[in-house]
């Protein structure tokens, strides 16, 4: 085997190994590690009017497109475009300095 073929095989093997999924994306790996199902989700409506699930635990944020059982986007009209609704900032222990409930009183 020539050095060029060996190098090509090595690069191909490294490239394929990068495709394997080893991280559990259902677990929050931040400050207070827990399963994401324990956090509160809200809905963010994108500019086209389609819904996205949104979770914010204070240190990390999560967003995924809301899909119907057939895999198509849900565009419910629950809020105006570019608006987030629901309790998506609850569920974490890190206070949000922009939230009226955690902002210092003056």
N, C-alpha and C positions, 0 to 999 in steps of 0.2 A: 504494500500500500504506500502510495506516495504521500509526502507531507501535506500536499494540498488536499487530497481526499480525506486524510485524517482530520485536518482542520475543518473541512466542510461538515464531516460527520459530527465533530464535537460541537460546532455551532448549531447544527440541527437538533442535537440532543438537548443542549441547553435551552434552545427556543421552545421545544416541546415541553420541557419540564416547567417552564414558566406558565404553561396553560393549566396546570393542575390547580384545583380549588381546595385550599386547605384551611381557610379562615371561616369560622362560623359567623356569618353576618347577621344572625338573629340575636347576638349578645352585645350589649353596650360594653366597650372595653375602657371606658374613661374612668373618672374619679370614683364613681360608685357603681361598679360593675354589676349589671343585672340583665335579665332577659328583656328584650325590647317590648314584649307583650305586657310588661308591668308599667310602662310609661303611657301617658295620655296622648292620644293623637288628635289633631285638628285637621282642617281642610284648607288648603291654599288653592285659590282659583287662578289659573294662569291667564295670560292675555287673550287666549283663544276661548276662554270660558270653561276649560276642562279642569277637573278636580285632581288634586294631589294630596296624599296623606303626608302630614308634616308632624314631626316630633322634635322638641327642643328640651334637653335636660339641663341646659345652662352652660355646659362645656362643649357639647357636640350637638349637631342637628342632623336629622334624618328626613329624607324626602323620597317618596315613590309615587308614581302615577297610579291613580285609582282606576281599577279595571273592572268591567262587568264579568260575569261567569264565562263569557266567550272570548275574553282577552281584549275587548275594545275599550277605549277610554270612556270614562263617565264624565259627562258634561251636564251636571244637574241644575246649574243656575242657582245654587244655594247662597251665593254671594256675588257681588260685582267682581269683574276681572281684577287681578292683582291684589286680592284681599285674602287675608288669613282669618279663619274663624275657629272657634272651639278652644278647648283647654290644653293646647299643645305645649304650653310652657310649664304645665304642672307635671309632677312625677319625678322631678330631680330635686336634689338638695342644694344646688348652687343658686343663689338668688340672682334675679335679673335686675340690674340697676335701672333699667328703663321701665320696669313694671310699676304701676302706681301702688301696688301692695307692698313692694320691697324698697321703694325709693325713700331715702331719709327725709323726714319732715323738717321744714324750715320755719 
